[in-house]
């Protein structure tokens, strides 16, 4: 039995990924698996994939390897949730916006859900 955890310090903008496991049923082992880009403001997971939202970008962590997939001005937009669907598209919920990151094989395009003229 294993669990993945993300920890960090918002004040110093550092974060880490950890693996907690109890394979033998007798005790827990804790391993630091990766240093993160910073301290994520929002975190979501889907299967083995972890979604990380930073102040300026969205990253995906697969098997404790992090890769940035797109830049977004997240801090100004007050992100509060992140999730993905079966196709691999990612949705980021913010104070008054939702952005859909559409998976295009090796890249992501952005589709904003908001009122007409709000993004000008």
N, C-alpha and C positions, 0 to 999 in steps of 0.2 A: 504494500500500500504506500503510495507516494502522493504528496501534495506540493504544488508550486506556490510560492509567495513572492510578492513584490514588496520591498521595504525601502524606506528612504527618509530623507530630511528635507522638508520643504524650504527651510531657511537657507540651507547651504546648496540646494538644488543638486543633490546626489541621490542615486537610487541603485538598488541591487536586486537581482533575482536569486532566489534560494530554492533548494529542493529539500523537503522534509520527507524522510521515508522510514518505514517500519517494516522492512521486508521479512525479518525473521520473527516478528511478533513479540520480541523481548525488549526492545528499546528503540528509541528514535535516533536517527542520524540526521545531521543538518549539514548541507553543503552549499557554500556560496558558488553559484554557477556562472554569474555574469555581472559586470558593472553596466549600468544603464546610461543612456545619453544624458540623463538628469533625473529629476524627480517627476514622474508622470502626474498630471493633474487629473486624468481620468484613466481607468483601466477596465478592460472587459476581456472575456475569454470565450473561446468557442473550440471545443475539442482540445487539441494540443496547442492551438494558436492563442497567443496573448496579444491583445490590442492595447497600445499605449498612446495616450494623447498628451503631448507636451505643450508648452506655451507657444511654440512656433511650428510644430510638425506632428504628424501621425506616424507611428512605427508599428511594425509587426514583429513579434518574437516567436520563432519556430525553433523548437529544440534548443532553447537558450541562446539563439543567435538572433540579434536584433538588426532590422533593416528599416530605414526611413522610407516611407512610400510617398509622402506628399508634404508640402509645406502649407500651413494654415495659420492665420493670425488668431490663434486660439484664446489668448489671455483677454483680449478686448471683447470677445464674444461670449465669455463665461460658459465654457463647456461643462456639461453635467452628466452626460452618458455617452457610451459608445457600444455598438453591437454590430454583428455582421449577419448576413443571410446565407442560405445554402449555395448561392452562386459565387460567394466570396466578396460581394459588395459590402462596404462598411458604411454605417450611419452614425453620424455624430450629432447629438442633441445639444443645443445651446439655449441661452436665455430666450431668444425670439426667432431662432433659425434652426433648421436641420440641413445638414449637407450629406449627400450620398456620394461616396467615393466608389466609382464604377470600375470594377476590375477589367483591365484590357491586357491580359497576359502579363506583360512585364511592367506595366504602368497603371496609374489610376487617373481617371478624369473626374471632375467635380460637377455635381448637379445640386444647386441650391434650392431649397424649398422655403420661399418667403413671399411676401406681398410684392406686387409689381412696383418697381422703382426704389425699393428699399436698399438695394446694394449699390446705388449710384453715389 
